[in-house]
Amino acid sequence: MDILLPHGLASLPAWFGMAITIAVPVAIALLLGRVMYAIFTPAEFQANAVVGAVKYGFVVEIYAVVAALTLVGAWDTFQTARDTLQKEASGLYMLAQAIETYDGAELAATRAEMRGAIRGYAGAVVAQDWPAMQAGHASAGSDAAFQRMTRAFLDVEGRRAAQHALQQNTAGWLGQVAEARIARLSVQSRTLSGLIWMLVLTVSVAVIAFQWFFGGASAAMHYAMAAVIAVIVGSVLLVSVKLAFPYVGDPALLTPAPFLAMMDLR
């Protein structure tokens, strides 16, 4: 199983994704209830209540462990993507702040090229990298713009001591942008694997289905409890999916707002 299904859920509008991840588990729970009550009598459910409750407790414990690991892994993916985005944006900001150090009329063209290179790179990220990231694909669309920005800052020849000192830091900021850029473009390869999503879905269905193998005297109460459990299962799945794919969705958890700001650099 690949990640097309969870990626598809994450890319849906927030209200629609929530409706699917909540409505589908609830529908499955209620449908299974109708089937089970059509096959077995309330007396048979009651006779199996003690043994069924013990076994269901074991299934719930497995689900709790799987859900916790999935949420932790999804949160780590989101946190890493967020920190990477901030690191790349901060490197661009420091480069932009360094431009005015190359003062003087003789370096006017150099300053203009530096600003244009930063704007061009930010624009390439927004126009080319971001749509590919939302679709779950790696993109090399910003390569040329990044190379132009690198040359704009590394090829400049300093005239004063301050400019020579700044050039020592410029390489570090460019390296920071490059490292963060690679991490950002490779986030799709570091998300939760298809096997993990298959495990989550399997255990979720088991939790929803197994509760119907035992019950009390009130069928209405059992249906109500089944619906609540299904809502919890769907909510856990929704949060895990959104965190594991932070660049997709409407709205997405992470947006290209820092790069849009860099595109307005003057």
Buried (B, 14 or more C-beta within 10 A) or exposed (E): EEBEBBBBBBBBEEEEBBBBBBEBBBEBBBEBBEEBBEEBEBEEBEEBBEEBEEBBEEBBEEBEEBBEBBBEBBBBBBEBBEEBBEBBBBBBBBBBEBBEBBBEEEBEEBBEBBBBBBBBBBBBBBBBBBEBBBEBEEBEBBBEBBEBBBEBBEEBEBEEEEBEEBBEEBEEBBEBBBBBBEBBBEBBEEBBBBEBBEBBBEBBBBBBBBBBBBBEEEEEEBBEBBBEBBBBBBBBBBBBBBBBBBBBBEEBBBBBEBBEBBBEBE
